[in-house]
């Protein structure tokens, strides 16, 4: 996160989304270097809200039992994962706890950041940004696009594994057409990092 103190009259709320391997994290790194940008990655926020004393902790323990806890009382995400990822019903039950808690936190945080007057761009990153209803919260949605074959090539080179593994993940994610129909901006992240960075900067500051 990078925030430089300055008076901000209006705060733009930007949603960042896209499938696996499109380079969402790369775009976020480009954005966080710019003045007035505050970034929330929903996956990381969800993990925080699962900590003891946080919004989702008690509900998750009540739903899935104390067997998911480690010795220090924290939720062991590996143990929880074994329960939910082989059972669509239990995964839906977990999401029904975590996703609303994340959104509630973000809505409250947006109000606080707007009141502070130091954040010009509030950026929310999530793979399920559209599906979880963030379109109603964001001023604009940016879709990070990379051709499917290039995504697979990058994933294998960067994370290892084989083609079938990543194709299976992609089949369970939204289609390119779905993203295109629901997003306001498409960033083609297939060429040089410099070109993508220039596009991001222009999108942020051209409408000042």
Legacy VTK file of the C-alpha trace (Angstrom):
# vtk DataFile Version 3.0
C-alpha trace
ASCII
DATASET POLYDATA
POINTS 208 float
0.000 0.000 0.000
1.198 3.489 -0.842
-0.673 6.542 0.362
0.759 10.042 0.104
-1.074 12.605 2.212
-2.996 15.076 0.130
-6.485 16.459 -0.035
-8.751 14.243 -2.130
-12.110 15.616 -3.161
-13.386 12.437 -4.815
-12.235 8.870 -4.228
-12.533 6.461 -7.150
-13.305 2.866 -6.275
-11.749 0.484 -8.787
-12.310 -3.259 -8.945
-9.591 -5.479 -10.419
-10.499 -8.949 -11.649
-9.514 -11.670 -14.108
-8.762 -15.353 -14.309
-5.746 -17.257 -13.055
-2.490 -16.341 -14.778
-3.588 -12.974 -16.138
-1.192 -10.991 -13.961
-3.554 -9.254 -11.553
-0.802 -9.103 -8.921
1.549 -7.483 -11.418
-1.001 -4.753 -12.141
-1.571 -4.222 -8.412
2.176 -3.743 -7.880
2.143 -1.114 -10.618
-0.782 0.664 -9.008
0.575 0.650 -5.465
3.601 2.660 -6.578
1.346 5.556 -7.505
0.343 8.336 -5.121
-3.000 8.053 -3.387
-3.624 4.364 -4.145
-4.927 2.034 -1.439
-5.251 -1.674 -2.308
-7.349 -4.404 -0.733
-6.784 -7.996 -1.865
-9.889 -9.870 -0.782
-8.134 -13.230 -0.317
-5.663 -11.713 2.136
-8.422 -9.811 3.900
-10.415 -13.039 4.246
-7.449 -14.697 5.948
-7.204 -11.773 8.367
-10.910 -11.975 9.209
-10.448 -15.672 10.046
-7.983 -14.860 12.832
-9.106 -15.206 16.495
-11.223 -12.267 17.561
-12.011 -11.255 13.989
-15.370 -11.130 12.227
-15.524 -14.625 10.704
-13.584 -16.651 13.282
-16.348 -17.711 15.688
-18.828 -18.435 12.891
-16.359 -20.707 11.110
-15.483 -22.596 14.300
-19.177 -22.981 15.137
-19.867 -24.307 11.637
-16.923 -26.683 11.236
-15.891 -27.596 14.776
-12.802 -27.221 16.901
-10.993 -29.924 14.914
-10.010 -27.214 12.430
-8.027 -25.344 15.097
-4.290 -25.589 15.596
-2.704 -25.740 19.051
-2.530 -21.955 19.300
-6.270 -21.643 18.695
-5.981 -20.307 15.163
-7.873 -21.812 12.249
-5.662 -24.276 10.414
-6.515 -23.457 6.803
-5.101 -26.768 5.582
-7.459 -28.709 7.870
-10.379 -26.503 6.877
-9.472 -26.934 3.228
-9.627 -30.715 3.481
-13.200 -30.410 4.728
-14.571 -27.903 2.245
-12.802 -28.409 -1.058
-14.096 -31.931 -1.529
-17.631 -30.955 -0.608
-19.462 -28.289 -2.608
-22.050 -27.805 0.125
-19.466 -27.158 2.823
-17.506 -24.840 0.546
-20.676 -22.867 -0.073
-21.261 -22.773 3.698
-17.764 -21.364 4.266
-18.145 -18.793 1.504
-21.476 -17.708 2.980
-19.594 -16.794 6.165
-16.425 -15.287 4.745
-17.603 -13.373 1.685
-20.205 -11.196 3.479
-17.684 -10.471 6.261
-15.137 -9.315 3.678
-17.650 -7.117 1.881
-18.909 -5.592 5.140
-15.330 -4.744 6.142
-14.644 -3.158 2.743
-17.809 -1.040 2.786
-16.919 0.269 6.246
-13.305 0.844 5.214
-14.331 2.740 2.083
-16.372 5.141 4.229
-13.411 5.649 6.566
-10.914 6.208 3.746
-13.260 8.633 2.015
-13.628 10.580 5.252
-9.851 10.667 5.773
-9.390 12.534 2.501
-5.981 11.015 1.706
-6.947 8.166 -0.625
-7.624 8.966 -4.264
-8.015 5.408 -5.560
-9.483 2.593 -3.468
-8.671 -0.622 -5.324
-10.383 -3.958 -4.637
-8.908 -7.129 -6.155
-10.892 -10.357 -6.313
-11.283 -13.244 -8.739
-15.030 -13.303 -7.956
-15.486 -9.549 -7.932
-18.470 -9.630 -10.280
-20.084 -12.746 -8.835
-19.877 -11.371 -5.283
-21.697 -8.164 -6.213
-18.843 -5.656 -6.060
-20.096 -4.026 -9.247
-22.563 -2.119 -7.067
-19.712 -0.860 -4.860
-17.104 0.021 -7.496
-17.104 3.041 -9.777
-15.443 0.935 -12.453
-14.261 -2.647 -12.986
-10.980 -3.453 -14.727
-10.530 -6.839 -16.380
-6.935 -8.009 -16.723
-6.792 -10.028 -19.934
-4.226 -12.472 -21.277
-4.804 -15.059 -23.977
-5.526 -18.521 -22.559
-2.478 -20.195 -24.115
-0.177 -17.493 -22.802
-1.709 -17.805 -19.339
-1.015 -21.552 -19.318
2.547 -20.999 -20.509
3.207 -18.420 -17.782
1.670 -20.561 -15.059
3.712 -23.639 -15.940
6.899 -21.561 -16.144
6.219 -19.692 -12.909
4.491 -22.233 -10.684
5.323 -25.602 -12.183
2.754 -28.324 -12.705
1.216 -29.436 -15.965
-1.235 -28.047 -18.470
-4.190 -30.142 -17.270
-3.951 -28.668 -13.763
-4.400 -25.087 -14.959
-6.983 -25.943 -17.598
-9.113 -27.482 -14.843
-8.901 -24.288 -12.796
-9.797 -22.155 -15.810
-12.827 -24.294 -16.588
-14.204 -23.422 -13.149
-13.658 -19.690 -13.622
-15.752 -17.186 -15.533
-15.376 -17.003 -19.303
-13.651 -14.176 -21.143
-17.031 -13.090 -22.535
-18.461 -12.831 -19.016
-15.612 -10.589 -17.873
-15.847 -8.481 -21.039
-19.594 -7.968 -20.623
-19.356 -6.922 -16.974
-16.195 -4.829 -16.864
-15.691 -1.223 -17.894
-12.006 -1.482 -18.809
-9.969 -4.280 -20.402
-6.210 -4.216 -19.837
-4.347 -6.491 -22.223
-1.413 -7.679 -20.137
0.306 -9.662 -22.868
3.102 -7.374 -23.957
5.873 -5.589 -22.050
5.571 -4.610 -18.398
6.424 -1.066 -19.412
3.464 -0.904 -21.786
1.070 -2.287 -19.174
2.406 0.176 -16.575
1.835 3.081 -18.966
-1.739 1.940 -19.615
-2.408 1.655 -15.878
-0.990 5.122 -15.185
-3.007 6.657 -17.995
-6.209 5.030 -16.728
-5.575 6.304 -13.222
-4.628 9.867 -13.939
-6.052 10.833 -17.346
-9.438 11.612 -15.780
-8.069 13.864 -13.017
LINES 1 209
208 0 1 2 3 4 5 6 7 8 9 10 11 12 13 14 15 16 17 18 19 20 21 22 23 24 25 26 27 28 29 30 31 32 33 34 35 36 37 38 39 40 41 42 43 44 45 46 47 48 49 50 51 52 53 54 55 56 57 58 59 60 61 62 63 64 65 66 67 68 69 70 71 72 73 74 75 76 77 78 79 80 81 82 83 84 85 86 87 88 89 90 91 92 93 94 95 96 97 98 99 100 101 102 103 104 105 106 107 108 109 110 111 112 113 114 115 116 117 118 119 120 121 122 123 124 125 126 127 128 129 130 131 132 133 134 135 136 137 138 139 140 141 142 143 144 145 146 147 148 149 150 151 152 153 154 155 156 157 158 159 160 161 162 163 164 165 166 167 168 169 170 171 172 173 174 175 176 177 178 179 180 181 182 183 184 185 186 187 188 189 190 191 192 193 194 195 196 197 198 199 200 201 202 203 204 205 206 207
